[in-house]
Amino acid sequence: MSLKNMAVKMALAFAAAKGVQAFQKSGGMSGIKDKLAKANTGGQGGQGGGLGGLLGQLGMSGDATGGAGGSNSLGGLLGGLAGLSGGAAGSDRMKGLLDSTADTPEDTPEEEQVSGLMIRAMIQAARADGEIDEQERATLMEVIGDSDSHEIAFVQKQMADPVNPESLARDTPKGHEVEVYTASVVAIEPDNRAEAEHLDRLAKALKLDQLTVNEIHQAQGKPPLYTI
């Protein structure tokens, strides 16, 4: 089981469901699935493979997706998605935020732990205003449908468990607050009260200040949560 691979698939699925232009240019969901099949997301860096190579195929260079830990890291995923949504400025802003976070060595239990937390964050955010809508669910299942049974069971459990941002924050190791909060932002367009309240609860539980929260939103091409 690789929760990192699942986190990558889910982040791409949510971004695709939100209509990020790069995914349409890559052939829609069938194109994304083809690129996922070709990319070894657990591999080493470079455009030829791994997460950095996958994001490169979607229009982001390895340098722009670097983030904390390099282009194949979880930070690389978040930096790459920021670049896909907000261009180089979004990627640079996300990289700056991630540079202050704890390093997560690749292919370690710590990386799997943070990956699992990011999956929880995405699913809880998507369910904040009720349940995951039909388009999101269809897109998600199309992308993760070929995952192994343990990975799918993990996702199904998160879809059934109560939405509890405070519990999610308690389980987040110190230094990984930005990744977990950013994963929540990636999954939604925070355009209703329920989603905004969920993000506010999570940000407060993670002890993220309002300026940092707004910078994360701006990096990911989302409206700010707070009026400062």
Backbone torsions as a table, in degrees:
resi	resn	phi	psi	omega
1	MET	NA	135.8	176.1
2	SER	-128.3	103.7	178.3
3	LEU	-70.9	-25.2	175.4
4	LYS	-63.1	-47.4	178.1
5	ASN	-59.0	-40.5	178.7
6	MET	-65.5	-41.0	178.4
7	ALA	-61.4	-41.0	177.6
8	VAL	-61.1	-49.5	-178.8
9	LYS	-59.1	-44.0	-176.9
10	MET	-68.3	-42.0	179.1
11	ALA	-61.4	-42.8	178.1
12	LEU	-66.4	-38.5	179.7
13	ALA	-64.4	-45.1	179.1
14	PHE	-64.6	-41.4	178.8
15	ALA	-63.7	-41.0	178.7
16	ALA	-64.3	-39.7	179.3
17	ALA	-64.4	-27.2	179.1
18	LYS	-85.2	0.4	173.9
19	GLY	81.1	25.3	177.0
20	VAL	-57.9	128.0	-169.4
21	GLN	-57.5	-37.5	-177.3
22	ALA	-58.1	-32.0	-178.5
23	PHE	-73.9	-33.8	176.6
24	GLN	-67.5	-38.8	178.8
25	LYS	-68.3	-20.7	-178.0
26	SER	-93.4	13.3	176.0
27	GLY	94.0	21.8	178.6
28	GLY	66.1	-155.3	-174.1
29	MET	-67.7	-33.8	178.5
30	SER	-65.5	-36.7	177.1
31	GLY	-66.6	-41.1	178.6
32	ILE	-63.7	-43.4	179.7
33	LYS	-62.3	-38.8	179.0
34	ASP	-64.1	-42.9	179.5
35	LYS	-68.0	-37.4	176.6
36	LEU	-63.1	-39.1	-179.2
37	ALA	-66.4	-32.5	-177.0
38	LYS	-83.8	-26.6	-175.3
39	ALA	-87.3	131.6	172.7
40	ASN	-89.7	94.3	-172.2
41	THR	-67.8	-13.2	176.0
42	GLY	-97.4	3.3	-175.1
43	GLY	-79.9	-171.6	-178.8
44	GLN	-88.3	173.8	-169.3
45	GLY	-68.3	179.0	178.0
46	GLY	108.3	159.8	-177.9
47	GLN	-70.4	-20.0	-173.7
48	GLY	-76.2	-18.1	-178.0
49	GLY	-166.5	-177.9	179.9
50	GLY	71.9	-177.4	-179.6
51	LEU	-62.5	-39.4	178.0
52	GLY	-60.0	-41.1	177.7
53	GLY	-65.9	-39.9	178.9
54	LEU	-61.3	-48.5	179.7
55	LEU	-65.6	-33.1	175.8
56	GLY	-61.8	-40.6	177.4
57	GLN	-64.1	-26.0	179.3
58	LEU	-87.8	1.2	172.8
59	GLY	113.5	7.0	178.8
60	MET	-116.1	134.9	178.3
61	SER	-76.0	159.1	179.2
62	GLY	-59.5	-37.3	-179.9
63	ASP	-62.0	-40.9	-175.5
64	ALA	-72.1	-26.5	-176.3
65	THR	-94.4	8.6	-171.1
66	GLY	-56.2	-58.1	180.0
67	GLY	55.9	-161.5	178.4
68	ALA	-78.6	119.4	175.1
69	GLY	95.5	-1.9	176.4
70	GLY	99.5	172.8	-171.3
71	SER	-68.8	-20.7	178.3
72	ASN	-92.0	3.7	-178.3
73	SER	-87.8	171.2	173.8
74	LEU	-62.9	-36.6	174.7
75	GLY	-62.5	-35.8	176.4
76	GLY	-62.1	-39.0	176.5
77	LEU	-60.3	-49.1	-177.3
78	LEU	-67.7	-38.5	176.5
79	GLY	-65.5	-39.9	178.1
80	GLY	-64.5	-42.1	178.1
81	LEU	-64.9	-36.1	176.2
82	ALA	-63.1	-39.7	178.1
83	GLY	-66.7	-37.0	179.0
84	LEU	-67.7	-32.0	-179.4
85	SER	-87.8	-42.2	-171.3
86	GLY	-121.3	12.7	178.5
87	GLY	71.5	-164.0	-176.1
88	ALA	-61.1	-35.8	-179.3
89	ALA	-63.9	-42.2	178.4
90	GLY	-65.0	-42.3	179.1
91	SER	-63.3	-44.1	-179.8
92	ASP	-64.2	-39.6	179.9
93	ARG	-66.0	-41.5	179.7
94	MET	-66.6	-40.5	179.1
95	LYS	-60.4	-41.0	178.2
96	GLY	-62.0	-39.9	178.4
97	LEU	-66.7	-40.5	-176.8
98	LEU	-75.9	-22.2	179.6
99	ASP	-63.0	-21.5	-179.1
100	SER	-92.9	0.3	-177.6
101	THR	-90.9	167.2	178.6
102	ALA	-68.7	141.6	177.5
103	ASP	-69.1	140.8	177.5
104	THR	-119.6	99.4	-178.4
105	PRO	-58.4	140.5	-179.6
106	GLU	-70.2	149.3	175.4
107	ASP	58.0	43.6	178.8
108	THR	-127.5	162.4	174.7
109	PRO	-58.1	-33.9	178.9
110	GLU	-63.0	-41.4	178.8
111	GLU	-63.8	-40.8	177.0
112	GLU	-63.7	-39.3	178.6
113	GLN	-62.2	-47.8	-179.4
114	VAL	-66.4	-37.1	176.9
115	SER	-60.5	-44.3	177.9
116	GLY	-62.1	-38.8	178.0
117	LEU	-66.4	-38.0	177.9
118	MET	-66.1	-38.1	175.7
119	ILE	-62.8	-46.2	176.8
120	ARG	-57.7	-42.9	-178.4
121	ALA	-62.8	-44.8	-179.9
122	MET	-62.8	-46.0	-177.1
123	ILE	-68.2	-42.4	179.2
124	GLN	-63.1	-40.3	179.2
125	ALA	-64.1	-42.4	-179.2
126	ALA	-65.9	-25.2	-179.9
127	ARG	-96.3	2.8	-172.9
128	ALA	-62.3	-30.9	-179.3
129	ASP	-103.6	23.2	179.4
130	GLY	134.9	-116.2	177.2
131	GLU	-117.0	164.5	175.9
132	ILE	-62.4	128.9	-174.6
133	ASP	-69.8	167.4	-171.6
134	GLU	-62.1	-40.1	-179.5
135	GLN	-65.2	-44.3	178.6
136	GLU	-62.8	-44.9	-178.3
137	ARG	-63.2	-43.5	-179.5
138	ALA	-63.7	-42.9	179.4
139	THR	-65.2	-42.5	-179.4
140	LEU	-62.1	-48.1	-177.4
141	MET	-68.2	-30.6	177.6
142	GLU	-64.4	-38.2	-177.1
143	VAL	-80.0	-40.9	-174.5
144	ILE	-94.7	0.7	-173.2
145	GLY	-61.1	-24.8	-179.4
146	ASP	-95.9	11.7	177.6
147	SER	-74.3	164.9	-179.2
148	ASP	-75.0	166.6	-171.5
149	SER	-63.3	-33.3	-179.8
150	HIS	-67.9	-41.0	178.6
151	GLU	-64.6	-45.0	179.9
152	ILE	-64.9	-38.7	178.0
153	ALA	-62.9	-38.2	178.2
154	PHE	-62.2	-45.3	179.6
155	VAL	-64.0	-44.2	-179.4
156	GLN	-62.3	-35.9	177.4
157	LYS	-64.1	-42.2	-179.8
158	GLN	-66.2	-32.1	178.1
159	MET	-70.1	-24.6	-178.1
160	ALA	-94.8	-27.2	-177.5
161	ASP	-68.5	154.4	178.2
162	PRO	-61.4	146.8	174.0
163	VAL	-77.5	116.9	-174.7
164	ASN	-145.6	89.1	-177.6
165	PRO	-63.4	-30.3	179.0
166	GLU	-67.2	-40.1	176.7
167	SER	-65.4	-41.3	177.2
168	LEU	-59.1	-43.8	180.0
169	ALA	-65.2	-39.7	179.6
170	ARG	-62.7	-32.6	-178.1
171	ASP	-83.3	-7.8	-176.5
172	THR	-83.8	120.5	179.6
173	PRO	-64.5	149.3	178.5
174	LYS	-58.3	134.5	-179.7
175	GLY	98.2	-7.0	-179.3
176	HIS	-116.9	16.3	-177.7
177	GLU	-63.7	-39.7	-177.0
178	VAL	-64.7	-43.2	179.7
179	GLU	-61.4	-44.3	-176.8
180	VAL	-66.9	-43.4	179.0
181	TYR	-65.9	-42.2	-179.1
182	THR	-62.3	-37.5	177.0
183	ALA	-59.1	-38.3	177.0
184	SER	-62.8	-42.7	-177.6
185	VAL	-67.0	-37.9	-179.6
186	VAL	-59.2	-35.0	-171.0
187	ALA	-77.5	-15.9	-172.6
188	ILE	-138.3	165.4	164.7
189	GLU	-105.9	100.9	-172.8
190	PRO	-70.3	78.0	-173.8
191	ASP	-118.3	16.5	173.8
192	ASN	-140.6	166.3	-172.5
193	ARG	-63.0	-41.8	-177.3
194	ALA	-62.0	-43.3	179.7
195	GLU	-67.8	-40.9	179.0
196	ALA	-63.8	-41.3	179.2
197	GLU	-65.6	-38.4	177.9
198	HIS	-62.6	-47.1	-179.7
199	LEU	-64.8	-37.2	178.0
200	ASP	-64.0	-44.6	177.9
201	ARG	-61.5	-43.4	-179.0
202	LEU	-66.1	-45.2	-179.6
203	ALA	-59.8	-43.5	179.8
204	LYS	-66.5	-40.4	-180.0
205	ALA	-67.2	-31.9	177.4
206	LEU	-83.1	-6.6	-179.4
207	LYS	62.8	39.5	174.0
208	LEU	-92.0	132.5	-179.6
209	ASP	-75.3	161.9	-173.8
210	GLN	-63.2	-36.2	179.7
211	LEU	-64.6	-44.6	178.4
212	THR	-62.0	-42.8	179.0
213	VAL	-59.1	-48.1	-179.8
214	ASN	-64.0	-34.1	178.0
215	GLU	-66.7	-38.4	176.1
216	ILE	-61.8	-45.9	179.4
217	HIS	-60.3	-45.6	-179.0
218	GLN	-62.8	-42.0	179.6
219	ALA	-61.0	-37.0	-177.7
220	GLN	-90.9	9.5	176.9
221	GLY	71.3	28.8	-179.1
222	LYS	-113.0	153.8	178.3
223	PRO	-64.1	148.3	-179.3
224	PRO	-63.9	150.4	179.2
225	LEU	-83.3	-34.7	-173.6
226	TYR	-117.2	148.1	170.3
227	THR	-95.9	113.9	-175.8
228	ILE	-112.2	NA	NA
